[in-house]
């Protein structure tokens, strides 16, 4: 999975779709059709009131910063967590144990590199948007980091797996999805060692893909036109 996705559902829609409450850490940052690393975006996390589980909608920064990190810049390198190693990698294993989340998304972008032409020229990469009706709930992890002034920063990462079939032709990695039947346990603040086995790869049969404008290449471009289908460039 590359480092861009779109999320445009309103807070009220997110609350309804994910059966969540608006948390104290929620900030309405508005629709974003070009979410990039270090930007703020909605996140669904699990909470417990006297042992009763509930879901809370918060706002977090994309790019997980481990609690032990000395510099938050590490987050820009930890936007994705490989599902194959997430349970053991020091940056993610603590969050994987008790701080799992769902990342609401309309869909995500991938860049396909066409083959080199007969004349030896290398065509520009073509962006694709991958989505499903009703949007996606991507598997994520979150972490709290305290800055030098003592303020807490909430950050997150997205779990990925190998992509197969037609989607694998576009890009070799894809995010993992949290289905409704597994959402409650996924969000629970308790260890679930084989959790990844219960997630669904966002690969063939799970979503559609179509080419979009190269305007998405510039993070300053942000609007619904970015996800509109075009003829492949």
CORDAHU-V263688 format. One record per residue. N is the residue number from 0. RES is the residue in three letters. SS is DSSP state (2 for helix, 1 for strand, 0 for the rest). Layout:
# CORDAHU-V263688
n = [N	N]
res = [RES	RES]
ss = [SS	SS]
This chain:
# CORDAHU-V263688
n = [0	1	2	3	4	5	6	7	8	9	10	11	12	13	14	15	16	17	18	19	20	21	22	23	24	25	26	27	28	29	30	31	32	33	34	35	36	37	38	39	40	41	42	43	44	45	46	47	48	49	50	51	52	53	54	55	56	57	58	59	60	61	62	63	64	65	66	67	68	69	70	71	72	73	74	75	76	77	78	79	80	81	82	83	84	85	86	87	88	89	90	91	92	93	94	95	96	97	98	99	100	101	102	103	104	105	106	107	108	109	110	111	112	113	114	115	116	117	118	119	120	121	122	123	124	125	126	127	128	129	130	131	132	133	134	135	136	137	138	139	140	141	142	143	144	145	146	147	148	149	150	151	152	153	154	155	156	157	158	159	160	161	162	163	164	165	166	167	168	169	170	171	172	173	174	175	176	177	178	179	180	181	182	183	184	185	186	187	188	189	190	191	192	193	194	195	196	197	198	199	200	201	202	203	204	205	206	207	208	209	210	211	212	213	214	215	216	217	218	219	220	221	222	223	224	225	226	227	228	229	230	231	232]
res = [UNK	UNK	UNK	UNK	UNK	UNK	UNK	UNK	UNK	UNK	UNK	UNK	UNK	UNK	UNK	UNK	UNK	UNK	UNK	UNK	UNK	UNK	UNK	UNK	UNK	UNK	UNK	UNK	UNK	UNK	UNK	UNK	UNK	UNK	UNK	UNK	UNK	UNK	UNK	UNK	UNK	UNK	UNK	UNK	UNK	UNK	UNK	UNK	UNK	UNK	UNK	UNK	UNK	UNK	UNK	UNK	UNK	UNK	UNK	UNK	UNK	UNK	UNK	UNK	UNK	UNK	UNK	UNK	UNK	UNK	UNK	UNK	UNK	UNK	UNK	UNK	UNK	UNK	UNK	UNK	UNK	UNK	UNK	UNK	UNK	UNK	UNK	UNK	UNK	UNK	UNK	UNK	UNK	UNK	UNK	UNK	UNK	UNK	UNK	UNK	UNK	UNK	UNK	UNK	UNK	UNK	UNK	UNK	UNK	UNK	UNK	UNK	UNK	UNK	UNK	UNK	UNK	UNK	UNK	UNK	UNK	UNK	UNK	UNK	UNK	UNK	UNK	UNK	UNK	UNK	UNK	UNK	UNK	UNK	UNK	UNK	UNK	UNK	UNK	UNK	UNK	UNK	UNK	UNK	UNK	UNK	UNK	UNK	UNK	UNK	UNK	UNK	UNK	UNK	UNK	UNK	UNK	UNK	UNK	UNK	UNK	UNK	UNK	UNK	UNK	UNK	UNK	UNK	UNK	UNK	UNK	UNK	UNK	UNK	UNK	UNK	UNK	UNK	UNK	UNK	UNK	UNK	UNK	UNK	UNK	UNK	UNK	UNK	UNK	UNK	UNK	UNK	UNK	UNK	UNK	UNK	UNK	UNK	UNK	UNK	UNK	UNK	UNK	UNK	UNK	UNK	UNK	UNK	UNK	UNK	UNK	UNK	UNK	UNK	UNK	UNK	UNK	UNK	UNK	UNK	UNK	UNK	UNK	UNK	UNK	UNK	UNK	UNK	UNK	UNK	UNK	UNK	UNK]
ss = [0	0	0	1	1	1	1	0	0	0	2	2	2	2	2	2	2	2	0	0	1	1	0	0	0	0	0	0	0	0	0	1	1	1	1	1	0	0	0	1	1	1	1	1	1	1	1	1	1	0	0	1	1	1	1	1	1	1	1	1	1	1	0	0	0	0	0	0	0	0	0	2	2	2	2	2	2	0	0	1	1	1	0	0	0	0	0	0	0	0	0	0	2	2	2	2	2	2	0	1	1	1	1	1	1	1	1	1	1	1	1	1	0	0	0	0	0	0	0	0	0	0	0	0	0	1	1	1	1	1	1	1	1	1	1	1	1	1	1	1	1	1	1	1	1	1	0	0	0	0	0	1	1	1	1	1	1	1	1	1	1	1	0	0	2	2	2	2	2	2	0	0	1	1	1	1	1	0	0	2	2	2	2	2	2	2	2	0	0	0	0	0	0	0	2	2	2	2	0	1	1	0	0	0	0	0	0	1	1	1	1	0	0	2	2	2	2	0	0	0	0	0	0	2	2	2	2	0	0	0	0	0	0]
